Amino acid sequence: NSKKYSFLHQYKYSPYKRKIRGNVETFRKEFFDTVEKGIQKKQIQFMPDDFVFDLTNASVYGMVEYLSNNPVKFKTPEFMKQAFEIFWGSLKP
């Protein structure tokens, strides 16, 4: 959905983001804790937590941008599977 993508992009660079920083920091901490557990269990390859966060963000934004320009792909199970496999391939050990 291009409107959702535009909103998320505006939010990412918004000065108002600082006003809700606590929620963002809580999310980031939970994300990093989950990544650490995945690394310890050897479910995710070792890499810096913040790199995993940025890699995930880039994948999500890239997917949303692509689907905004190619909405028919959203309903294509083959594409969604391929997109996940590409993303997961960047994380798996």
Contacts in CASP RR format, 6 or more apart in sequence:
PFRMAT RR
TARGET T0000
AUTHOR 0000-0000-0000
METHOD contacts of the structure
MODEL  1
NSKKYSFLHQYKYSPYKRKIRGNVETFRKEFFDTVEKGIQKKQIQFMPDD
FVFDLTNASVYGMVEYLSNNPVKFKTPEFMKQAFEIFWGSLKP
1 64 0 8 1.000
1 68 0 8 1.000
2 68 0 8 1.000
4 64 0 8 1.000
5 61 0 8 1.000
5 64 0 8 1.000
5 65 0 8 1.000
5 68 0 8 1.000
8 61 0 8 1.000
8 64 0 8 1.000
9 61 0 8 1.000
11 17 0 8 1.000
17 24 0 8 1.000
28 53 0 8 1.000
31 49 0 8 1.000
31 53 0 8 1.000
31 56 0 8 1.000
32 49 0 8 1.000
32 50 0 8 1.000
32 53 0 8 1.000
35 44 0 8 1.000
35 49 0 8 1.000
35 52 0 8 1.000
35 53 0 8 1.000
36 49 0 8 1.000
38 44 0 8 1.000
39 45 0 8 1.000
39 46 0 8 1.000
39 47 0 8 1.000
42 93 0 8 1.000
43 92 0 8 1.000
43 93 0 8 1.000
44 52 0 8 1.000
44 91 0 8 1.000
44 92 0 8 1.000
44 93 0 8 1.000
45 91 0 8 1.000
45 92 0 8 1.000
45 93 0 8 1.000
52 91 0 8 1.000
55 90 0 8 1.000
55 91 0 8 1.000
56 87 0 8 1.000
59 86 0 8 1.000
59 87 0 8 1.000
59 90 0 8 1.000
63 83 0 8 1.000
63 87 0 8 1.000
66 73 0 8 1.000
67 73 0 8 1.000
67 74 0 8 1.000
73 79 0 8 1.000
74 80 0 8 1.000
END
